[in-house]
Amino acid sequence: MKQILWFRRDLRIRDNKILEKASNEVMPIFIFDKNILEKLDIEDKRVTFIYDAVLALRKSLQSLGLDLYIFYDIPKNVFIELEKLGFDEVLCSSDFDSYAIKRDKQINEIIPLKRYLDSFLINPRKNLKKDGIPYKVFTPFYKSLSWLSSSDKIGEAQINQNQKLYKYENKTPSLEELGFKRADLPEFLKKTPEDRLNDFREKVEEYGKNRDIFYKDGTSNLGVDLRFGTLSPRMIFNEIKELNKKNSEIFIRQLFWREFYNYILFHFPKSENENWKNIEISWSEDEEDFQKWCEGKTGVPIIDAAMRHFNKTGMMHNRLRMIVSSFLCKNLLIDWKKGEQYFAKRLLDYDASSNIGSWQWAASTGADSVPYFRIFNPYLQSAKFDKEAIFIKSVIPELKDVDAKLIHVEGALKDKYISSIVNMKYSRDRAIRAFKEAKNAKV
Ligand SMILES: Cc1cc2nc3c(=O)[nH]c(=O)nc-3n(C[C@H](O)[C@H](O)[C@H](O)COP(=O)(O)OP(=O)(O)OC[C@H]3O[C@@H](n4cnc5c(N)ncnc54)[C@H](O)[C@@H]3O)c2cc1C
């Protein structure tokens, strides 16, 4: 038996099913997919992160007596060449997004593909309601999985020692040969995934208390590891459960939001490009408003700080994502798809299902989304979660010496800051009217 081990979003050796299922002669590979890379910016931070993670994976595989052969091509071309070498099958982890599903179908016609659940805790095909229909609301979905969420440990994949490397000659492309420049990553991403997980072990007790306070480093920062599989969801689950801290359940629940959005996108693939709910909203086409939101020049300090920080680092705290998405879809009445695409281009932990699900949540168009009349007031949000304006001042130097109280009051900054592009009351009423109309005129 000759197998190709195709690493994709499972860039690790611990708890990796393809290393468990592999036997006899194996050829581990990673493909920098031209179809994906060609669309990205030359300084895309994610490519730097993946590039380093792939080299680290190669080192780990070498320590097992294996190796990693790295290609830069479209996957189809790679497998057409490898098929000539007499491989029997390709082992890889399941990937549920629409591009991956199409790609895998194509590869399966060249060499049979075996996929294993490795990037998520549950297979979205399973876990339907009793009537055979998928869940559409998070709480019952989560409750139906209590057998899993309440367990102490989920079995992890073990490495099969009975593997022999298939030797192959190929040159590893440099980052520059892939067409990219090395980008500056946030400090926490310069650590190893295991160190990030260790850091979070220290914080988990306070997670429930701190997770919304965006000037504190209160969350796990494991989104990027989950996205690219430098840590598996099972091992994160196990490590946190093992601590046996009473507050760890709050964190475990969040991991299931990730499962929920993957499940929703799998069962409702049209929601990638359409409102999940059957409504049509008269979105504003104001391009200038959208540009100001993108650049962090709306005149609303918390929005501007969040967006400027995001543009620089590729990261945004969950609470800030909720505030800026609500502002875009409700106060500016701009289509969630524009915000979703803007995030998709830059977000280090970008994941189609979580991003689409969360944007539709914010726009009140999605499964189990926020009611349309619940509109965040960004000033009240910053007063509540950044009272001393620590985060805002750290990003917007022109507000450094301004009294924090003024920052949280609409119109109070006068000539100390650019004026707001939108009035809160007017824009709130406009959004409620637009959503009411859309609801009454369901398409
Ligand atoms: C508009 C918007 C867009 C978003 N886009 C993405 C995205 O592209 N990719 C992404 O992984 N998350 C996305 N999220 C969810 C959430 O903001 C991030 O998962 C979280 O900020 C990552 O930081 P963390 O790892 O420190 O989170 P923690 O609070 O430590 O959570 C741990 C893990 O649980 C999962 N998780 C937590 N909250 C959510 C949530 N609300 N929805 C889904 N999964 C969650 C993530 O995998 C996260 O890494 C989005 C949220 C909003 C409001």
The ligand as a MOL file (V3000), in Angstrom:
LIG
                    3D

  0  0  0     0  0            999 V3000
M  V30 BEGIN CTAB
M  V30 COUNTS 53 58 0 0 0
M  V30 BEGIN ATOM
M  V30 1 C -18.4290 39.6690 12.6600 0
M  V30 2 C -17.6710 38.4900 13.2360 0
M  V30 3 C -16.8130 37.7670 12.4220 0
M  V30 4 C -16.1270 36.6510 12.9340 0
M  V30 5 N -15.2890 35.9410 12.0970 0
M  V30 6 C -14.6490 34.8390 12.5710 0
M  V30 7 C -13.7840 34.0760 11.7170 0
M  V30 8 O -13.6020 34.3620 10.5220 0
M  V30 9 N -13.1420 33.0020 12.2640 0
M  V30 10 C -13.3260 32.6390 13.5720 0
M  V30 11 O -12.7170 31.6560 14.0100 0
M  V30 12 N -14.1540 33.3230 14.3790 0
M  V30 13 C -14.8130 34.4140 13.9350 0
M  V30 14 N -15.6320 35.1220 14.7770 0
M  V30 15 C -15.8660 34.6160 16.1480 0
M  V30 16 C -14.9000 35.1510 17.2290 0
M  V30 17 O -14.8240 36.5480 17.1430 0
M  V30 18 C -13.4950 34.5650 17.1400 0
M  V30 19 O -13.5610 33.1670 17.0610 0
M  V30 20 C -12.6650 34.9370 18.3700 0
M  V30 21 O -12.5880 36.3420 18.4900 0
M  V30 22 C -11.2530 34.3620 18.2620 0
M  V30 23 O -10.4740 34.7580 19.3620 0
M  V30 24 P -10.0740 33.7250 20.5030 0
M  V30 25 O -9.5060 32.4900 19.9020 0
M  V30 26 O -9.2390 34.4540 21.4850 0
M  V30 27 O -11.5160 33.4040 21.0920 0
M  V30 28 P -11.9740 32.6460 22.4290 0
M  V30 29 O -12.9900 33.5030 23.0860 0
M  V30 30 O -10.8200 32.2370 23.2390 0
M  V30 31 O -12.7490 31.3790 21.8730 0
M  V30 32 C -12.1010 30.1330 21.6230 0
M  V30 33 C -12.4930 29.6100 20.2760 0
M  V30 34 O -13.9040 29.3740 20.2300 0
M  V30 35 C -14.4000 29.6860 18.9300 0
M  V30 36 N -15.3440 30.8030 19.0380 0
M  V30 37 C -15.4380 31.7040 20.0330 0
M  V30 38 N -16.4690 32.5470 19.8030 0
M  V30 39 C -17.0060 32.1820 18.6290 0
M  V30 40 C -18.0950 32.6590 17.8480 0
M  V30 41 N -18.8630 33.6760 18.2560 0
M  V30 42 N -18.3580 32.0500 16.6880 0
M  V30 43 C -17.6170 31.0020 16.2590 0
M  V30 44 N -16.5820 30.4970 16.9590 0
M  V30 45 C -16.2860 31.0780 18.1250 0
M  V30 46 C -13.2080 30.1100 18.0960 0
M  V30 47 O -12.7270 28.9970 17.4010 0
M  V30 48 C -12.2180 30.5860 19.1490 0
M  V30 49 O -10.8860 30.5250 18.7270 0
M  V30 50 C -16.3240 36.2580 14.2850 0
M  V30 51 C -17.1850 37.0080 15.0910 0
M  V30 52 C -17.8500 38.1100 14.5830 0
M  V30 53 C -18.7880 38.8750 15.4720 0
M  V30 END ATOM
M  V30 BEGIN BOND
M  V30 1 1 1 2
M  V30 2 1 2 3
M  V30 3 2 2 52
M  V30 4 2 3 4
M  V30 5 1 4 5
M  V30 6 1 4 50
M  V30 7 2 5 6
M  V30 8 1 6 7
M  V30 9 1 6 13
M  V30 10 2 7 8
M  V30 11 1 7 9
M  V30 12 1 9 10
M  V30 13 2 10 11
M  V30 14 1 10 12
M  V30 15 2 12 13
M  V30 16 1 13 14
M  V30 17 1 14 15
M  V30 18 1 14 50
M  V30 19 1 15 16
M  V30 20 1 16 17
M  V30 21 1 16 18
M  V30 22 1 18 19
M  V30 23 1 18 20
M  V30 24 1 20 21
M  V30 25 1 20 22
M  V30 26 1 22 23
M  V30 27 1 23 24
M  V30 28 2 24 25
M  V30 29 1 24 26
M  V30 30 1 24 27
M  V30 31 1 27 28
M  V30 32 2 28 29
M  V30 33 1 28 30
M  V30 34 1 28 31
M  V30 35 1 31 32
M  V30 36 1 32 33
M  V30 37 1 33 34
M  V30 38 1 33 48
M  V30 39 1 34 35
M  V30 40 1 35 36
M  V30 41 1 35 46
M  V30 42 1 36 37
M  V30 43 1 36 45
M  V30 44 2 37 38
M  V30 45 1 38 39
M  V30 46 1 39 40
M  V30 47 2 39 45
M  V30 48 1 40 41
M  V30 49 2 40 42
M  V30 50 1 42 43
M  V30 51 2 43 44
M  V30 52 1 44 45
M  V30 53 1 46 47
M  V30 54 1 46 48
M  V30 55 1 48 49
M  V30 56 2 50 51
M  V30 57 1 51 52
M  V30 58 1 52 53
M  V30 END BOND
M  V30 END CTAB
M  END
